[in-house]
């Protein structure tokens, strides 16, 4: 049950990030990947930040690969110590099986451990908890025999 809650939280964070970003994730036709930028809550953001997009990356950045066999309709990412999934970071976009998305955090983000939740179009969800994104660069999601698993790199 807790893993479902964690997955929900990550999905909410991902959704929140997508909704707050100024542009939808960019999709590239050659690599079937897109990029979603996660920004911290206003209280976590320095009062004055002037930087180029390249310098806004954080140690928590990672690539999420969907190998579940179903299209991910919603994606939430939330710090593990928070009880709220926030918003779907994919926004209006989806993540078809076999495709990936680069999750980029604002450089001011400091939380090391995160929870992730995905949902399909029917609202079925899977959660993963306690992902130390300071040590992870790639997460590949699978769904086999009614169970969600992940390969962490």
N, C-alpha and C positions, 0 to 999 in steps of 0.2 A: 504494500500500500504506500509505504514511504517513497519507494522508487517511482510510483505513479505521480505522487505529489511533487517530487523533485523534477521529473520530466515536465510536468505542467508549469513549474516555475521557470524553467529554462525557456520553454516555449513562450511564456508570457513576456519574458525579458526580450527575447528575440523579436517578438511582435511589437513590443513597445519601441524598440530601437528602430525597427522598420518604419513605424508610423511617425517617429520623430525626425527621421532623416529627411533632408531636403530633396532627395531624388530617389526613385526606386532603385533597387539593386541593378547594377549593370550586368547584362548577359552577353556572353561572347559565343558566337556560333561555332568557333573552332574547338573550344575546350569544354563546352557545356558547363561552364561555371559562372557564378555571379558573386557579387560582393555585398555584404551587409555590414554597415558600420554601427557599432554599439557605443552609445555615449552615456556617461554616468549621469546620475540625477544632478540638477543644478547645484545642490549643496556640495557635491564632490568636484565640481569644475572650478578651476582657478578663476578669480575675478576677471583677469585680463589674459587671454590666451591668443597670441597671434602666431600661427605656425602654418606651414604648408601641409597639404594632405599627406605627404610622405612622412612627415615628422609626427603625425598624430597617432601612429600605431602604438600598440602596447604589447607587453610581454604575453598577454592572454590571447592574442590573435591565434586563430586556428582555422583549419579547413574541415567542413562537415560534408561527408559523402553519404548520400542516400542509396543504400543497397537493400532496402526493406522489401522491395517488390511492389510498393504502393507509393502514390504521390503524397508528399507531405504538404498538407494544406496550411498548417500553422506551426511555428517554431518559437519556443520560449526559452530564454536563458536568464537565469537569476543568480545573484550571489547566494551561496549555500546558507548563509546566516539570515536571509530574508524569507518571510513567509508569503510573499506575493510574487506571482509570475509576471506581473505587469502586462505589457502588450505583445502581440505577435510581431516579431521582427521581420517576418517576410512581407507583412503588409498585404497587399493585393496579390502578390506573387505566390507561386507554389514551387516546390522542389520535387520534380519527377524522379522516380527511381533511376539510378544510374548517373545522376548528375550531382554536382557539388556546389557549395557556396562557401566563400571565404568570409569568416566572421572577424571583423576588425573592431577592436575596442579603442576608445579614446586613451591617449597616453596618460591621462590623469587617473585612470581607473587603477585601483590598488588591490581589489579583492582577488586572492589567488584561487579560491575554491568556488566552483559554480555548479549549478544543477541545470539540466536540460530536459525539455519536454517537447515532444512532437505530437501532432494530431493529424488524422486523415480527414477527408471531407465529411465523414459521418460523425466526427467528434471522438473517435476512438483514440486514446492516447497512450504513450509509453514514456516513462521517465528514467533518467539516469542521474544519479546523485554523486556529490563529492568529486567532481572532476577538477583536478589541480591543473588549471590551464597554464600555469607557469612551466609545467613539465610536458605539456601536450601540444603537438602541432597539427595533428590530424585525428579525426574521429570518424570512423566508418560505421554506420548503423545498419543492422541486419534484423530481419524478422523471420524466424523459422519455428515451425511447430507451435504457434501461438505464443511465442516468447521473443521479446526484444533483446538483442545483444549488441555489443559495440566492440570494435577493435580500436584500441587506443595506441597512437604512435607518438 
